[in-house]
Amino acid sequence: MKFITKALLGLGLLAGFTSTAALAADYAPEPVVTASSFYLRGDLGWSWLETQNNNDSVFELGAGVGYRFNDHLRTDARFDYAGVGNDHHDFGSVLGNVYFDITTQSIFTPYVGAGIGYGWSDDHGDNESGVTYALMAGVEVNITDNVSADVGYRFRQIIDSETYDNQALVGLRYSF
């Protein structure tokens, strides 16, 4: 009788372990929901603006919306205006930009980027507009999981024009 009791107990334990292992093999964990890769950005800075007739240093203001595809690639569309509060001349643009982020194991992420779009300039009545390009470099500094600061340089020029500027920019990006 002891042998039959031990055999049944052993079979019961074996069946329990086998069914648990089979259930574990079929277990699919719930997908992890993460924040989307969309972000909003705002930038302030200083522009050293050159046109056909003039050069000046003026205030720069910009804003945009973007999307991060992965740790290395992001893109945004942004509006920028140099000359806020200045009646000498100004330079505005709407650009689509692509950035390559150089990931590090720290809060600092260097980047390089390029953009293309449309720009316009008014220099005491001499108006220029057309296809505009930009080249950028800078460093993103992660403040929180959703907020980062950005310090960068940008060169922007209307193609086939003498209108261009060099910009020093600081900004914030909010990812949601």
C-alpha positions in Angstrom: 0.0 0.0 0.0 2.9 2.4 0.8 4.3 1.7 -2.7 1.0 2.6 -4.4 0.6 5.8 -2.3 4.2 6.9 -3.1 3.7 6.0 -6.8 0.4 8.0 -7.0 2.0 11.0 -5.2 5.0 10.9 -7.5 2.7 10.7 -10.6 0.7 13.6 -9.3 3.8 15.8 -8.7 5.2 14.8 -12.1 1.9 15.8 -13.8 1.9 19.1 -11.9 5.4 20.0 -13.0 4.8 19.0 -16.6 1.6 21.0 -17.0 3.2 24.1 -15.3 6.2 23.9 -17.8 3.8 23.5 -20.7 1.8 26.5 -19.6 5.0 28.5 -19.1 6.1 27.7 -22.7 2.8 29.0 -24.0 2.9 32.2 -21.9 3.2 35.4 -23.9 4.0 38.4 -21.8 2.0 41.6 -22.2 3.6 44.1 -24.6 5.4 46.9 -22.8 3.7 50.3 -23.6 6.2 53.1 -23.9 5.8 56.8 -24.6 5.5 57.7 -28.3 8.5 59.1 -30.1 6.8 62.5 -31.0 8.3 65.6 -29.5 7.7 69.4 -29.5 10.6 71.8 -29.5 11.2 75.5 -28.8 14.5 77.4 -29.5 15.9 80.8 -28.7 19.2 82.2 -29.9 21.2 84.7 -31.7 21.7 85.1 -35.4 24.5 86.7 -37.3 22.6 87.6 -40.4 24.1 88.5 -43.8 22.2 89.8 -46.8 23.1 91.4 -50.1 23.1 94.9 -48.5 23.5 94.4 -44.8 24.8 92.4 -41.9 23.4 92.4 -38.5 23.1 90.3 -35.3 19.5 89.7 -34.4 17.3 87.7 -32.0 16.3 84.2 -33.2 13.0 82.4 -32.3 12.0 78.9 -33.4 9.5 76.1 -32.8 8.7 72.7 -34.3 7.3 69.2 -34.0 9.4 66.1 -34.5 9.6 62.3 -34.4 12.4 60.1 -33.1 12.6 56.8 -35.1 15.3 55.2 -33.0 18.3 56.1 -30.8 20.2 57.5 -33.8 17.7 59.0 -36.2 15.1 61.7 -35.7 13.4 64.3 -37.9 11.4 67.5 -37.3 9.6 70.3 -39.1 10.3 73.7 -37.7 9.6 77.4 -38.2 12.3 79.9 -37.4 12.4 83.6 -37.5 15.5 85.9 -37.1 15.0 89.6 -36.5 12.4 89.7 -33.8 12.1 93.3 -32.7 14.5 94.5 -35.4 13.4 96.8 -38.2 16.6 96.5 -40.3 16.1 93.1 -41.8 14.8 89.6 -41.1 15.0 86.0 -42.2 12.3 83.4 -41.7 12.1 79.7 -42.8 10.1 76.6 -42.6 12.4 73.5 -42.8 12.2 69.8 -42.7 15.3 68.5 -40.8 17.0 65.1 -40.3 19.3 64.5 -37.4 21.8 61.8 -36.6 22.3 61.4 -32.9 25.6 60.0 -31.6 24.6 57.9 -28.6 26.8 57.9 -25.5 26.4 56.3 -22.1 25.7 59.6 -20.5 23.1 62.4 -20.4 24.9 64.1 -23.3 24.0 63.2 -26.9 25.9 65.0 -29.7 24.2 65.3 -33.1 24.6 66.5 -36.6 21.8 67.4 -39.0 20.6 68.9 -42.3 17.4 70.5 -43.4 15.7 71.8 -46.5 12.6 73.9 -47.0 11.5 77.5 -47.9 13.0 80.7 -46.6 12.3 84.4 -47.1 14.2 87.6 -46.2 13.3 91.3 -46.1 16.3 93.7 -46.2 14.9 97.3 -46.3 12.4 96.4 -49.1 14.8 94.0 -50.9 12.9 90.8 -50.6 14.4 87.4 -51.4 12.8 84.0 -51.0 13.3 80.4 -52.2 14.6 77.0 -51.4 16.6 77.2 -48.2 19.0 74.7 -46.6 20.5 74.3 -43.1 23.3 72.4 -41.5 23.3 71.8 -37.8 25.5 70.4 -35.0 25.0 70.4 -31.2 24.5 68.5 -28.0 21.3 67.3 -26.4 21.3 67.1 -22.6 18.7 64.8 -21.0 17.0 66.5 -18.0 14.2 64.0 -17.4 12.7 61.1 -19.3 10.5 63.5 -21.3 12.5 66.8 -21.3 15.9 67.6 -22.8 17.8 70.8 -23.4 19.6 71.4 -26.7 22.6 73.6 -27.3 23.6 74.0 -31.0 24.9 75.8 -34.0 23.1 76.2 -37.3 24.1 77.6 -40.7 21.1 78.5 -42.9 21.0 80.0 -46.4 18.6 80.7 -49.2 20.0 78.9 -52.3 21.1 81.2 -55.1 21.1 84.2 -52.7 23.4 86.2 -50.6 21.1 85.8 -47.6 22.5 83.5 -44.9 23.0 83.4 -41.2 25.0 81.6 -38.5 23.0 80.9 -35.3 23.8 79.9 -31.8 20.7 78.3 -30.3 19.4 76.9 -27.0 16.2 75.1 -26.7 14.0 72.6 -25.0 12.4 69.4 -26.3 9.4 67.7 -24.7 8.8 64.1 -25.8 5.4 62.6 -25.2 
